[in-house]
Amino acid sequence: MKTQRLFFIAASFFVSTHVFAQTAPKDLDNYVESVRKEFEVPGISVAIVKAGKVVAAKGYGVRKLGELARVDDRTLFGIASNTKAFTATALGLLVEEGKLEWDAPVVRYLPWFQLSDPYVTRELSVRDLLVHRSGLPLGAGDLLWWPASTYDRKEIAKRLRFLPLNRSFRSAYAYDNVLYLIAGEVIEQVTGKTWEDFVAFRILAKVGMNESNVRHSDAANGGNVAATHARIEGKVRPVASFSSDNTNPAGGINSNARDMAEWMICQLDSGRVADGTRLFSPRTTRELWSIVTPIPIGSPPPELATLRPNFNGYALGFGVRDYRGYKVVSHTGGLPGYVSKLAMIPELRLGVTVLTNQESGAAFESIVYFVLDHYIGTSKTNWLSAFKKVVARSDSMTAAMENQTASVRDMNSRPLLPLPSYAGTYVDQWYGNVTITHNNGKLAIRFAHTPSLVGDLDHWQYDTFVARWKDRELRADAFVTFSLNPDGSIDQVKMKAVSPATDFSFDFHDLLLKPAKKSER
């Protein structure tokens, strides 16, 4: 994620809506404003809870650049993958009711479910749907729904049987979204209610999250909703929001600071809600917060050395690690124009959520650790400065890698075949058809089930072209490389993102496109 000086100099304002019970960091408002300006985030919302009380629920900045409407504690943001904890909690409710078992095979509930390996299909459990250890590669299958596709949820689910695994079952961590879609299908199968209805009525309503909703598409309904923003070709501006509801179980909830505060209080009090009743039991809390899949521990940049954990892993819809001697239960979320983070320290009964309407992970991280340090009582780290340096270095490294790729390009090379020979319909077993056309001396590419994946194919070198998508908000141009048979006909086509900064959900690299047979066109 990149940062530059904010091109739109808006008035510096924040809205302080509610301060309850215990005291928030006294310089919270000034600090969040500094972070917001440094990382060019139009609007931020922050919720802090401590010992069962809402300490702060506040909004800062504006909902949309160029407009005056301010963010407040009721402004809705897409929380993206922070939704995964709601899906895990929904399954926990069904386990408590005896309708599911965590370690029962998924095929007990969905007999039609298949992955590419029969053994994994037979053994994959309900728990496995949530913990990123199936053997699927990082982000595998996301192109079935990202960008928005014409496939419906059940079609996506049934196409998973064609996705190749790239590691042994339960051997390693690799984040995915598509198995949360399957979790949603399990919920519908055993309850007769869609994931959306179950989560809305059994969780949001019970917790008191009265202004939140459960569909990506609900963000487009107007009202007190933060507009989405991103840096496009060096400039932060509004971008189209993600509106497909195919993967709501992985990331569809829209929420605000007030409601996320209630959610954290419920989680930190082992499922107890405001009226004193329980949404779930302490046993489910233990399940949700217990590491299942270890995550390798790397070395952070020197400015972030304090963040290096002693343990790190993925539980059920939450990540679990340590920070300054405390267990932290957390998750992040990311969609076009929305990124967020929730972090809780159970021992301190402390929780913080940061919601933003611009794609700066540095912004939410700077605020989360500022708040955690305040309540831990540790010496303060200048997180804003630290993340500013890390972002600058990351941007520099990305630019260097892109320049290196361009520097080895052979500008004098030519395609081995006449351009019309590359035209045709190509098929990938799990995605479907991709069409390449030739017109007026130019090639173009179109993904049959993804309306926005349409672009020109510009020659790069030899038999490699670059797909330059007409929708520049995608930020996902891709190399398209043709391999030939001995007779000069095309054998296969592979794709790879041009920039290392491309979102992993554009899993072009997993495609293996073959010329379509007549029956497949």
C-alpha positions as CSV (number, residue, x, y, z in Angstrom):
1,M,0.0,0.0,0.0
2,K,1.3,3.4,-1.0
3,T,1.3,6.8,0.5
4,Q,1.9,10.3,-0.8
5,R,1.0,13.8,0.5
6,L,-2.8,14.3,0.4
7,F,-3.6,16.1,-2.9
8,F,-7.0,17.3,-1.5
9,I,-6.4,19.7,1.4
10,A,-9.5,19.4,3.3
11,A,-10.4,21.1,6.5
12,S,-9.0,19.2,9.5
13,F,-11.9,18.1,11.5
14,F,-13.1,15.2,13.6
15,V,-16.4,14.3,15.2
16,S,-16.3,13.1,18.8
17,T,-19.6,11.5,19.4
18,H,-19.4,9.4,22.6
19,V,-16.9,8.9,25.4
20,F,-17.9,6.5,28.1
21,A,-16.6,4.9,31.3
22,Q,-12.9,4.9,31.2
23,T,-10.6,7.4,29.6
24,A,-9.3,7.1,26.1
25,P,-5.8,8.3,25.3
26,K,-5.9,12.0,25.9
27,D,-4.2,12.8,22.6
28,L,-6.2,10.3,20.6
29,D,-8.0,12.9,18.5
30,N,-4.8,14.8,17.5
31,Y,-3.0,11.5,16.8
32,V,-5.7,10.1,14.6
33,E,-5.9,13.3,12.6
34,S,-2.1,13.2,12.1
35,V,-2.3,9.6,10.9
36,R,-5.2,10.5,8.6
37,K,-3.4,13.3,7.0
38,E,0.0,11.5,6.7
39,F,-1.5,8.5,4.9
40,E,-4.1,10.5,3.0
41,V,-7.2,8.8,4.4
42,P,-10.3,10.8,3.9
43,G,-12.3,9.2,6.8
44,I,-11.5,7.1,9.8
45,S,-13.7,5.6,12.5
46,V,-12.3,4.3,15.8
47,A,-14.0,2.2,18.5
48,I,-12.3,1.4,21.9
49,V,-13.8,-0.8,24.6
50,K,-12.4,-1.6,28.0
51,A,-13.8,-3.8,30.8
52,G,-17.2,-4.2,29.2
53,K,-17.7,-0.5,28.5
54,V,-17.4,1.7,25.4
55,V,-14.5,4.1,26.0
56,A,-14.7,5.8,22.6
57,A,-16.6,5.6,19.4
58,K,-15.5,8.4,17.1
59,G,-15.3,9.6,13.6
60,Y,-12.7,11.7,11.9
61,G,-12.6,13.4,8.5
62,V,-15.0,13.1,5.7
63,R,-17.0,10.3,4.1
64,K,-16.0,11.4,0.6
65,L,-13.3,13.7,-0.8
66,G,-14.7,16.9,-2.1
67,E,-17.8,16.7,0.1
68,L,-18.5,18.1,3.6
69,A,-20.4,15.1,5.2
70,R,-18.3,14.0,8.1
71,V,-17.6,10.5,9.4
72,D,-19.2,9.8,12.8
73,D,-19.7,6.8,15.1
74,R,-22.6,5.7,12.9
75,T,-20.9,5.9,9.5
76,L,-20.8,2.5,7.8
77,F,-17.6,1.0,6.3
78,G,-17.1,-2.3,4.7
79,I,-15.3,-4.4,7.3
80,A,-14.3,-7.0,4.6
81,S,-12.5,-10.0,6.1
82,N,-13.4,-9.0,9.7
83,T,-16.6,-10.7,8.6
84,K,-14.9,-14.1,8.9
85,A,-15.2,-14.0,12.7
86,F,-19.0,-13.6,12.4
87,T,-19.1,-16.7,10.1
88,A,-17.0,-18.6,12.6
89,T,-19.3,-17.5,15.4
90,A,-22.3,-18.6,13.4
91,L,-20.9,-22.1,13.1
92,G,-20.1,-22.0,16.8
93,L,-23.8,-21.4,17.6
94,L,-24.8,-24.4,15.5
95,V,-22.2,-26.5,17.2
96,E,-23.7,-25.5,20.6
97,E,-27.2,-26.4,19.3
98,G,-26.0,-29.9,18.2
99,K,-26.6,-29.2,14.5
100,L,-22.9,-29.3,13.6
101,E,-19.6,-30.8,14.8
102,W,-16.4,-28.8,14.4
103,D,-14.4,-31.9,13.3
104,A,-17.1,-33.6,11.2
105,P,-16.4,-33.8,7.5
106,V,-18.0,-31.1,5.4
107,V,-19.4,-33.8,3.1
108,R,-21.6,-34.9,5.9
109,Y,-23.5,-31.6,5.5
110,L,-22.8,-30.9,1.8
111,P,-22.6,-34.3,0.0
112,W,-21.9,-32.6,-3.3
113,F,-18.8,-30.7,-2.0
114,Q,-15.5,-31.6,-3.8
115,L,-11.9,-30.4,-3.9
116,S,-9.4,-31.7,-6.4
117,D,-8.0,-34.3,-4.1
118,P,-10.5,-37.1,-3.1
119,Y,-8.7,-37.6,0.3
120,V,-8.9,-34.0,1.2
121,T,-12.5,-33.9,0.1
122,R,-13.3,-36.8,2.4
123,E,-11.3,-35.5,5.4
124,L,-11.9,-31.7,5.2
125,S,-13.8,-30.7,8.4
126,V,-16.0,-27.8,9.3
127,R,-13.1,-26.5,11.3
128,D,-10.8,-26.7,8.3
129,L,-13.1,-24.4,6.3
130,L,-12.0,-21.6,8.7
131,V,-8.3,-22.0,9.3
132,H,-6.5,-21.8,5.9
133,R,-4.7,-25.2,5.9
134,S,-6.6,-27.0,3.1
135,G,-3.7,-27.2,0.7
136,L,-5.1,-24.5,-1.6
137,P,-2.6,-21.8,-2.6
138,L,-2.9,-18.2,-1.3
139,G,-6.1,-16.6,-2.6
140,A,-6.9,-19.6,-4.7
141,G,-10.1,-19.3,-6.7
142,D,-10.7,-15.6,-5.9
143,L,-10.9,-14.8,-9.7
144,L,-14.2,-16.7,-9.5
145,W,-15.7,-13.7,-7.7
146,W,-13.1,-10.9,-7.7
147,P,-13.6,-8.7,-9.6
148,A,-17.4,-9.2,-9.5
149,S,-18.3,-12.2,-11.7
150,T,-21.4,-13.6,-13.3
151,Y,-21.0,-16.8,-11.3
152,D,-23.4,-17.3,-8.4
153,R,-22.4,-18.6,-5.0
154,K,-23.2,-22.3,-5.7
155,E,-21.5,-22.2,-9.1
156,I,-18.3,-20.9,-7.4
157,A,-18.6,-23.6,-4.8
158,K,-18.9,-26.4,-7.3
159,R,-15.9,-25.1,-9.4
160,L,-13.6,-25.6,-6.4
161,R,-13.1,-29.2,-7.5
162,F,-11.0,-28.0,-10.3
163,L,-8.6,-25.9,-8.2
164,P,-5.3,-27.7,-7.8
165,L,-3.8,-28.0,-4.4
166,N,-0.1,-27.0,-4.1
167,R,0.8,-28.4,-0.7
168,S,-0.1,-31.2,1.7
169,F,-3.4,-31.1,3.5
170,R,-3.1,-29.4,6.9
171,S,0.7,-28.9,6.4
172,A,0.9,-25.1,6.1
173,Y,-0.9,-21.8,6.3
174,A,-2.2,-20.2,3.0
175,Y,-5.0,-17.6,3.4
176,D,-8.1,-18.2,1.3
177,N,-11.6,-16.7,1.0
178,V,-13.5,-19.4,-1.0
179,L,-13.8,-21.9,1.9
180,Y,-15.6,-19.3,3.9
181,L,-18.1,-19.3,1.1
182,I,-18.5,-23.1,1.7
183,A,-19.0,-22.3,5.4
184,G,-21.9,-20.1,4.4
185,E,-23.3,-23.0,2.4
186,V,-23.0,-25.3,5.4
187,I,-25.0,-22.8,7.5
188,E,-27.7,-22.6,4.9
189,Q,-27.9,-26.4,4.6
190,V,-28.4,-27.1,8.3
191,T,-30.6,-24.1,9.1
192,G,-32.6,-23.6,5.9
193,K,-31.6,-19.9,6.1
194,T,-29.1,-18.1,4.0
195,W,-25.9,-17.0,5.6
196,E,-27.2,-13.4,5.4
197,D,-30.4,-14.1,7.2
198,F,-28.8,-16.2,9.9
199,V,-26.0,-13.7,10.7
200,A,-28.4,-10.8,10.6
201,F,-31.0,-12.2,12.9
202,R,-29.0,-14.6,15.1
203,I,-25.9,-12.4,15.6
204,L,-26.2,-8.8,14.6
205,A,-29.7,-8.3,16.1
206,K,-28.7,-10.2,19.3
207,V,-25.5,-8.3,19.8
208,G,-27.2,-4.9,19.2
209,M,-25.5,-4.2,16.0
210,N,-28.6,-2.5,14.8
211,E,-27.1,-0.3,12.0
212,S,-24.9,-3.0,10.5
213,N,-25.8,-5.0,7.4
214,V,-24.6,-8.2,5.8
215,R,-24.2,-7.6,2.1
216,H,-21.5,-6.0,0.1
217,S,-24.2,-4.4,-2.1
218,D,-25.8,-2.7,0.9
219,A,-22.9,-0.2,0.9
220,A,-24.4,1.3,-2.3
221,N,-27.8,2.1,-0.7
222,G,-26.8,5.6,0.4
223,G,-27.2,7.2,3.8
224,N,-24.4,7.5,6.3
225,V,-21.9,5.4,4.4
226,A,-18.2,6.1,3.8
227,A,-17.3,6.3,0.1
228,T,-14.4,4.2,-1.1
229,H,-11.1,5.7,-2.1
230,A,-7.7,4.5,-3.4
231,R,-4.6,5.8,-4.9
232,I,-5.0,5.5,-8.7
233,E,-1.9,6.4,-10.8
234,G,-0.4,8.4,-7.9
235,K,-3.5,10.2,-6.8
236,V,-6.0,9.4,-4.0
237,R,-9.6,9.6,-5.4
238,P,-13.0,7.9,-5.0
239,V,-13.3,4.5,-6.6
240,A,-16.1,2.1,-7.2
241,S,-17.1,0.0,-4.2
242,F,-17.2,-3.8,-4.4
243,S,-20.9,-4.8,-4.9
244,S,-21.0,-8.5,-5.5
245,D,-22.7,-10.6,-2.8
246,N,-21.1,-13.9,-3.8
247,T,-18.7,-14.0,-1.0
248,N,-20.6,-12.2,1.8
249,P,-19.6,-15.0,4.3
250,A,-15.9,-14.1,3.7
251,G,-16.3,-10.3,3.8
252,G,-19.8,-8.8,3.3
253,I,-20.6,-7.0,6.5
254,N,-20.8,-3.2,6.6
255,S,-20.5,-1.8,10.1
256,N,-19.6,1.3,12.2
257,A,-17.7,2.2,15.3
258,R,-20.7,2.0,17.6
259,D,-21.7,-1.5,16.4
260,M,-18.2,-2.8,16.3
261,A,-17.8,-1.7,19.9
262,E,-20.8,-3.9,20.9
263,W,-19.3,-6.8,18.9
264,M,-15.9,-6.6,20.8
265,I,-17.7,-6.4,24.2
266,C,-19.6,-9.5,23.3
267,Q,-16.4,-11.3,22.2
268,L,-14.4,-10.2,25.3
269,D,-17.2,-11.3,27.6
270,S,-17.4,-14.8,26.3
271,G,-20.6,-14.2,24.3
272,R,-22.6,-12.2,26.8
273,V,-24.6,-9.4,25.3
274,A,-26.1,-6.2,26.8
275,D,-29.3,-7.7,28.2
276,G,-27.2,-10.2,30.2
277,T,-28.0,-13.2,28.1
278,R,-25.4,-15.1,26.1
279,L,-25.0,-15.3,22.4
280,F,-22.6,-18.2,22.9
281,S,-20.8,-19.9,25.7
282,P,-17.2,-19.6,27.0
283,R,-16.5,-22.9,25.4
284,T,-17.1,-21.4,22.0
285,T,-14.8,-18.5,22.9
286,R,-12.0,-21.0,23.5
287,E,-12.6,-22.5,20.1
288,L,-12.7,-19.2,18.3
289,W,-9.5,-18.0,20.0
290,S,-7.4,-21.2,20.0
291,I,-4.7,-21.4,17.3
292,V,-5.2,-24.2,14.8
293,T,-2.8,-23.3,12.0
294,P,0.6,-22.0,13.0
295,I,1.9,-19.1,10.9
296,P,5.6,-18.8,10.4
297,I,7.3,-15.9,12.2
298,G,9.4,-13.6,10.1
299,S,11.6,-10.7,10.9
300,P,9.7,-7.3,10.6
301,P,11.5,-4.2,9.4
302,P,13.7,-2.6,12.0
303,E,11.3,0.2,12.7
304,L,8.7,-2.5,13.6
305,A,10.9,-4.8,15.6
306,T,8.6,-4.5,18.6
307,L,5.9,-6.3,16.6
308,R,7.8,-9.5,16.2
309,P,5.7,-12.1,18.1
310,N,6.8,-15.2,20.0
311,F,3.8,-17.1,18.7
312,N,1.5,-16.6,15.7
313,G,-1.3,-18.5,14.2
314,Y,-4.8,-18.6,12.8
315,A,-7.8,-19.7,15.0
316,L,-11.4,-19.7,13.9
317,G,-12.0,-16.4,12.0
318,F,-9.3,-14.7,14.1
319,G,-5.5,-14.4,14.1
320,V,-3.8,-15.0,17.5
321,R,-0.4,-13.7,18.4
322,D,1.4,-12.0,21.3
323,Y,2.4,-8.3,21.7
324,R,4.4,-7.0,24.7
325,G,3.7,-10.1,26.7
326,Y,-0.1,-10.2,26.0
327,K,-2.2,-12.5,23.8
328,V,-3.8,-10.5,21.0
329,V,-6.8,-11.7,19.1
330,S,-7.2,-9.8,15.8
331,H,-8.1,-9.6,12.2
332,T,-7.8,-7.2,9.3
333,G,-10.0,-6.6,6.3
334,G,-9.5,-5.2,2.8
335,L,-11.8,-4.3,-0.1
336,P,-11.4,-1.7,-2.9
337,G,-11.4,1.5,-0.9
338,Y,-11.9,0.0,2.6
339,V,-9.3,-1.4,5.0
340,S,-9.8,-2.1,8.7
341,K,-8.4,-3.9,11.7
342,L,-9.9,-5.3,15.0
343,A,-7.6,-6.2,17.9
344,M,-8.4,-7.4,21.4
345,I,-6.3,-8.2,24.4
346,P,-8.5,-10.6,26.5
347,E,-6.4,-10.3,29.6
348,L,-7.0,-6.5,29.7
349,R,-10.6,-6.8,28.5
350,L,-9.5,-4.3,25.8
351,G,-10.6,-4.0,22.2
352,V,-10.0,-1.5,19.4
353,T,-11.4,-1.4,15.9
354,V,-10.2,1.1,13.2
355,L,-12.3,1.5,10.0
356,T,-11.0,3.5,7.0
357,N,-12.1,4.5,3.6
358,Q,-8.7,4.4,1.9
359,E,-6.3,1.5,1.3
360,S,-3.7,2.4,3.9
361,G,-2.8,-0.5,6.2
362,A,-0.2,1.8,7.7
363,A,-3.0,4.1,8.9
364,F,-5.0,1.5,10.8
365,E,-1.9,-0.2,12.2
366,S,-0.5,3.1,13.5
367,I,-3.7,3.8,15.4
368,V,-4.2,0.2,16.8
369,Y,-0.8,0.0,18.3
370,F,-1.0,3.5,19.7
371,V,-4.2,2.5,21.5
372,L,-2.8,-0.8,22.7
373,D,0.4,0.8,24.1
374,H,-1.7,3.3,26.0
375,Y,-3.6,0.6,27.9
376,I,-0.6,-1.7,28.3
377,G,1.2,1.3,29.9
378,T,4.4,0.8,27.9
379,S,6.7,3.5,26.7
380,K,5.3,5.0,23.5
381,T,6.6,4.1,20.1
382,N,6.2,6.7,17.4
383,W,4.1,4.4,15.2
384,L,3.2,7.0,12.7
385,S,6.9,7.7,12.0
386,A,7.8,4.0,11.9
387,F,5.0,3.0,9.5
388,K,5.8,6.1,7.3
389,K,9.4,4.8,6.9
390,V,8.2,1.3,6.2
391,V,5.7,2.4,3.5
392,A,8.4,4.6,1.9
393,R,10.8,1.7,1.7
394,S,8.1,-0.6,0.4
395,D,7.2,1.8,-2.3
396,S,10.8,2.2,-3.3
397,M,11.3,-1.6,-3.4
398,T,8.2,-2.0,-5.6
399,A,9.3,0.6,-8.0
400,A,12.8,-1.0,-8.2
401,M,11.3,-4.4,-8.9
402,E,9.0,-2.9,-11.6
403,N,12.0,-1.1,-13.1
404,Q,14.1,-4.3,-13.1
405,T,11.4,-6.1,-14.9
406,A,11.3,-3.4,-17.6
407,S,15.1,-3.2,-17.8
408,V,15.4,-6.8,-19.1
409,R,12.8,-6.4,-21.7
410,D,14.0,-7.0,-25.2
411,M,12.5,-4.1,-27.1
412,N,13.6,-5.5,-30.4
413,S,11.9,-8.8,-30.1
414,R,8.8,-9.7,-32.1
415,P,6.0,-12.3,-31.6
416,L,6.8,-15.6,-33.2
417,L,3.3,-15.8,-34.8
418,P,1.2,-13.3,-36.8
419,L,-1.1,-11.5,-34.4
420,P,-4.3,-13.1,-35.7
421,S,-2.8,-16.5,-34.8
422,Y,-3.1,-15.6,-31.1
423,A,-6.8,-14.9,-31.3
424,G,-9.2,-17.5,-30.1
425,T,-11.1,-18.8,-27.1
426,Y,-9.0,-20.3,-24.3
427,V,-10.4,-22.2,-21.3
428,D,-9.2,-22.8,-17.8
429,Q,-10.7,-25.7,-16.0
430,W,-11.7,-23.8,-12.9
431,Y,-12.4,-20.3,-14.2
432,G,-13.8,-21.0,-17.6
433,N,-13.4,-19.1,-20.9
434,V,-11.1,-16.2,-21.8
435,T,-11.4,-14.8,-25.3
436,I,-8.6,-13.1,-27.3
437,T,-9.6,-11.1,-30.3
438,H,-7.7,-9.5,-33.2
439,N,-9.0,-6.3,-34.7
440,N,-7.3,-3.6,-36.7
441,G,-3.8,-4.9,-36.0
442,K,-4.4,-5.1,-32.2
443,L,-5.2,-7.9,-29.7
444,A,-7.7,-7.6,-26.9
445,I,-8.6,-9.9,-24.0
446,R,-11.9,-10.6,-22.3
447,F,-12.8,-12.8,-19.4
448,A,-16.1,-14.4,-20.1
449,H,-17.4,-14.3,-16.5
450,T,-15.8,-11.1,-15.3
451,P,-17.2,-8.0,-17.0
452,S,-14.5,-5.7,-15.8
453,L,-11.6,-7.9,-17.0
454,V,-11.5,-6.5,-20.5
455,G,-8.4,-4.8,-21.9
456,D,-5.8,-4.4,-24.7
457,L,-3.0,-6.9,-25.2
458,D,0.2,-4.9,-25.8
459,H,3.2,-6.7,-27.0
460,W,5.9,-6.9,-24.3
461,Q,8.6,-9.2,-25.7
462,Y,8.7,-12.5,-27.7
463,D,5.4,-14.3,-27.0
464,T,4.5,-12.3,-23.9
465,F,2.0,-9.5,-24.0
466,V,0.6,-7.3,-21.2
467,A,-3.1,-7.2,-20.5
468,R,-3.9,-3.5,-19.7
469,W,-7.3,-3.5,-18.2
470,K,-9.6,-0.7,-19.4
471,D,-10.8,-0.2,-15.8
472,R,-7.7,1.4,-14.3
473,E,-9.1,1.1,-10.8
474,L,-8.2,-2.6,-10.9
475,R,-4.5,-1.9,-10.7
476,A,-3.8,-5.4,-11.9
477,D,-2.2,-5.4,-15.3
478,A,-0.9,-8.9,-16.1
479,F,1.7,-10.6,-18.3
480,V,0.1,-13.0,-20.8
481,T,2.6,-15.6,-22.1
482,F,1.9,-18.0,-24.9
483,S,3.7,-21.4,-25.2
484,L,3.9,-23.1,-28.6
485,N,3.7,-26.7,-29.7
486,P,6.5,-28.0,-32.0
487,D,4.2,-27.4,-35.0
488,G,3.8,-23.7,-34.1
489,S,0.3,-24.0,-32.8
490,I,-0.5,-22.6,-29.3
491,D,-0.2,-25.1,-26.5
492,Q,-1.1,-23.0,-23.4
493,V,-1.3,-19.5,-22.0
494,K,-0.1,-18.5,-18.5
495,M,-0.6,-15.2,-16.7
496,K,1.2,-13.3,-14.0
497,A,0.7,-9.9,-12.4
498,V,3.0,-7.2,-13.7
499,S,3.5,-5.5,-10.4
500,P,4.4,-7.1,-7.1
501,A,1.9,-4.7,-5.5
502,T,-1.1,-6.4,-7.2
503,D,-3.6,-7.7,-4.8
504,F,-3.3,-11.5,-4.3
505,S,-6.9,-12.0,-5.0
506,F,-6.1,-11.5,-8.7
507,D,-4.8,-15.0,-8.9
508,F,-4.0,-14.9,-12.6
509,H,-0.9,-17.1,-11.9
510,D,-3.2,-20.0,-11.0
511,L,-4.8,-20.1,-14.5
512,L,-3.7,-22.6,-17.1
513,L,-5.4,-21.6,-20.3
514,K,-5.7,-24.0,-23.2
515,P,-7.1,-23.5,-26.6
516,A,-10.8,-24.4,-26.4
517,K,-12.2,-27.3,-28.3
518,K,-15.2,-26.5,-30.5
519,S,-17.5,-27.9,-27.8
520,E,-16.1,-25.5,-25.2
521,R,-16.5,-22.3,-27.1
